[in-house]
Protein backbone atom coordinates (compact mmCIF):
# COMPACT_ATOMS: atom_id res chain seq x y z
CA UNK A 1 0.00 0.00 0.00
CA UNK A 2 1.23 3.49 -0.91
CA UNK A 3 1.81 5.79 2.09
CA UNK A 4 1.39 9.35 0.81
CA UNK A 5 2.65 11.17 3.92
CA UNK A 6 5.94 9.27 4.16
CA UNK A 7 6.91 10.42 0.66
CA UNK A 8 6.17 14.10 1.34
CA UNK A 9 7.85 16.71 3.50
CA UNK A 10 5.81 18.39 6.23
CA UNK A 11 6.33 20.65 9.20
CA UNK A 12 4.24 21.88 12.10
CA UNK A 13 4.75 24.29 14.98
CA UNK A 14 2.37 25.44 17.67
CA UNK A 15 2.17 27.90 20.55
CA UNK A 16 2.77 26.00 23.78
CA UNK A 17 2.76 29.04 26.10
CA UNK A 18 0.75 32.17 25.33
CA UNK A 19 2.02 35.68 25.97
CA UNK A 20 1.05 39.27 25.17
CA UNK A 21 2.50 40.44 21.86
CA UNK A 22 3.47 44.11 21.52
CA UNK A 23 1.43 45.49 18.62
CA UNK A 24 1.88 48.40 16.23
CA UNK A 25 0.66 49.35 12.75
CA UNK A 26 3.76 47.69 11.24
CA UNK A 27 4.12 43.94 10.76
CA UNK A 28 5.73 42.24 13.79
CA UNK A 29 6.69 38.60 14.37
CA UNK A 30 4.60 36.66 16.85
CA UNK A 31 7.60 35.92 19.06
CA UNK A 32 6.63 36.61 22.67
CA UNK A 33 4.73 33.32 22.83
CA UNK A 34 6.62 30.04 23.14
CA UNK A 35 6.56 28.01 19.92
CA UNK A 36 7.23 24.25 19.83
CA UNK A 37 7.82 21.83 16.98
CA UNK A 38 5.09 19.32 16.18
CA UNK A 39 5.36 16.65 13.51
CA UNK A 40 8.13 17.37 11.02
CA UNK A 41 10.05 15.78 8.17
CA UNK A 42 12.06 18.16 6.01
CA UNK A 43 11.56 21.13 8.36
CA UNK A 44 13.31 22.49 11.43
CA UNK A 45 11.89 24.94 13.96
CA UNK A 46 13.52 27.73 15.96
CA UNK A 47 11.50 30.22 18.02
CA UNK A 48 8.58 31.30 15.79
CA UNK A 49 10.10 30.01 12.53
CA UNK A 50 9.80 26.87 10.43
CA UNK A 51 12.69 26.37 7.99
CA UNK A 52 12.41 24.19 4.90
CA UNK A 53 15.33 21.78 4.52
CA UNK A 54 14.91 20.94 0.82
CA UNK A 55 12.28 23.33 -0.54
CA UNK A 56 9.19 22.50 -2.56
CA UNK A 57 5.58 23.54 -3.03
CA UNK A 58 3.50 23.32 0.14
CA UNK A 59 -0.04 23.72 1.41
CA UNK A 60 0.14 26.13 4.35
CA UNK A 61 -2.53 26.09 7.05
CA UNK A 62 -2.40 28.38 10.07
CA UNK A 63 -4.86 29.05 12.87
CA UNK A 64 -4.54 31.48 15.73
CA UNK A 65 -6.88 32.14 18.63
CA UNK A 66 -6.23 35.46 20.29
CA UNK A 67 -7.62 38.33 22.32
CA UNK A 68 -7.12 42.08 22.21
CA UNK A 69 -6.23 44.30 25.16
CA UNK A 70 -8.63 46.99 23.88
CA UNK A 71 -12.21 46.54 22.65
CA UNK A 72 -12.95 47.06 18.96
CA UNK A 73 -9.34 46.69 17.84
CA UNK A 74 -8.81 45.27 14.39
CA UNK A 75 -5.73 43.15 13.70
CA UNK A 76 -4.17 41.63 10.63
CA UNK A 77 -2.45 38.25 10.95
CA UNK A 78 -0.35 36.91 8.11
CA UNK A 79 2.04 34.15 7.13
CA UNK A 80 5.45 35.51 6.19
CA UNK A 81 8.10 33.91 3.99
CA UNK A 82 11.72 34.81 4.81
CA UNK A 83 10.63 37.55 7.22
CA UNK A 84 8.99 39.62 4.46
CA UNK A 85 5.67 41.35 5.05
CA UNK A 86 2.85 38.84 4.44
CA UNK A 87 1.18 38.94 1.03
CA UNK A 88 -2.54 39.71 0.75
CA UNK A 89 -3.29 36.06 -0.12
CA UNK A 90 -1.68 34.91 3.17
CA UNK A 91 -3.35 37.51 5.43
CA UNK A 92 -6.53 37.61 7.48
CA UNK A 93 -8.22 40.46 9.37
CA UNK A 94 -10.31 40.33 12.55
CA UNK A 95 -12.06 42.83 14.84
CA UNK A 96 -12.28 41.95 18.55
CA UNK A 97 -14.95 42.85 21.11
CA UNK A 98 -14.09 43.49 24.75
CA UNK A 99 -14.41 39.83 25.86
CA UNK A 100 -13.82 38.08 22.58
CA UNK A 101 -11.40 35.21 22.00
CA UNK A 102 -11.27 35.25 18.22
CA UNK A 103 -10.01 32.68 15.77
CA UNK A 104 -8.32 33.54 12.50
CA UNK A 105 -7.12 31.14 9.84
CA UNK A 106 -4.92 31.26 6.77
CA UNK A 107 -4.62 28.69 4.01
CA UNK A 108 -2.73 28.85 0.76
CA UNK A 109 -0.11 27.32 -1.51
CA UNK A 110 3.46 28.54 -1.17
CA UNK A 111 6.74 27.60 -2.84
CA UNK A 112 9.89 27.58 -0.72
CA UNK A 113 13.51 26.95 -1.62
CA UNK A 114 15.92 25.17 0.72
CA UNK A 115 16.58 27.34 3.76
CA UNK A 116 13.54 29.59 3.37
CA UNK A 117 11.40 30.25 6.43
CA UNK A 118 7.75 30.66 7.41
CA UNK A 119 6.58 32.61 10.43
CA UNK A 120 3.37 34.35 11.57
CA UNK A 121 3.20 38.13 11.90
CA UNK A 122 0.57 40.55 13.20
CA UNK A 123 -0.22 44.25 13.07
CA UNK A 124 -2.92 46.67 14.17
CA UNK A 125 -5.19 48.28 11.63
CA UNK A 126 -4.57 52.02 11.15
CA UNK A 127 -5.52 54.07 14.19
CA UNK A 128 -5.58 51.23 16.70
CA UNK A 129 -3.74 50.83 19.96
CA UNK A 130 -3.29 48.01 22.45
CA UNK A 131 -1.79 44.53 22.22
CA UNK A 132 -2.69 41.08 20.97
CA UNK A 133 -2.50 37.99 23.21
CA UNK A 134 -2.00 34.75 21.34
CA UNK A 135 -3.92 32.02 23.19
CA UNK A 136 -3.29 29.12 20.79
CA UNK A 137 -1.80 28.82 17.33
CA UNK A 138 -0.76 26.14 14.88
CA UNK A 139 1.15 26.46 11.59
CA UNK A 140 1.57 23.49 9.29
CA UNK A 141 3.01 22.93 5.83
CA UNK A 142 2.48 19.80 3.73
CA UNK A 143 4.33 19.19 0.47
CA UNK A 144 2.11 18.92 -2.59
N, C-alpha and C positions, 0 to 999 in steps of 0.2 A: 504494500500500500504506500502511496506517495504522501509524504509528510510535508505540506506546504511551508509551515513555519520554520522547519529546520533548514530549509534552503534559502531563506530570506534573512536579511539583517533587520534588527529591531532594537529600539531603546525606549526606556521609560524612566521618568523621574517624578517624584511627588514631594509635596510639602509635608514634612513629618512634625514640624513645630511651627506654629503660626506666630507672626510678629507684626507690629505696625510698620508699614512702609511709608517713608517720607515722600510726599507727593508734590508735584509741581506741574506746570503746563508744558514741560518738556518730557520726552520719553525717558524713563528711568527703569533700570533693571529691578526685578522683584528679587532682592537679595537679602533683606533683613530676615526673612523666614528661613528655616533650615530645610534644605532640599536633600533627598536621599535617592539613591539609584533603585530602580525596580528591576524588572526583567530586562536583560540586555545581551545582545550578540552583535558585535560590530559597532558598538557605541561605548564611550566612557562618559562619566559624569564628574563634574567638579563644581561645587557651590550650586549656582542656578543654571548651569550650562551642560547640555548634552553635546558631545563631539563625535562626529562620524569618523570611523576608522578608515573606511574604504570609499565612501561616497556612494551615490545612487539616487534614484527617484523614490520618494517616500510619501506615504499618507501621514499627515500630521493631524493629531487630535489633541486638543488641550481644553481642560475645564478648570475653572477657578471659582470657588465660593468665597465671598468677601463682604466686608461691611465698610461703611464710611463713617468717619468721625463727625461729619456734619451732614444734617438732613438736606436732601435735594441736590447733593453733589452728583455730577455726571463724570464718569471715568471711561477712558479708553483702555483696553487691554489688548496687546498684540503679541504675536510670535515674531521674534527677530532672528535673522540669519546673520552670523558674524558680527553681532553687536550693532547692526544698522537699525535705523528706525523701521518699525514694522510697516509692511505694505498694506494698502487698503484691503486686499483680499485676505489678509491674515490678522484683521483687527475687528474687535467688537466694542460696542458702546453700551453703557448701562447707567441709569439714574437710580439712586438709592433714596429710600425714605428714612426716617429717623431710627426705625427699629429693624430695618430690612437686612437680611442676610441674602445677598443676591448671587445668582449663578450665571456665569458667562461661559460661552464655549466658542472654540475656533476649530475649523476643520479645513484642510486644503492639501493640495499636492505641491511638494517642494523638491527641488533637485539640489543636492549637496555634493561637493567634491570632498575628497579625503582631507580631514582636518577642519572642515567647516563646522560651525556651532549653531545651536538653537537655544534660545532663552526667551522667557516671557518678560515683557516690559509693560509699564502702565504710565498713564498721565491723566491729569485733570483736564476737563474741558475748559475753554477760555472763561476766565472770570471766577473760577472756583477757588476754594481754599479747603484746608483740612487734609486728612491722611486716609489711606486705604489700609485695612487689616485683612490679610490673606488668611482665611480660615482653613481651607483645603485647596489643593491644586494637584493636577496630574497632567503631564505632557508625555505623549507617546508618538513614536515614529515607526512605521512598518514599511519595509521595502516593497515596492510594487513590481 
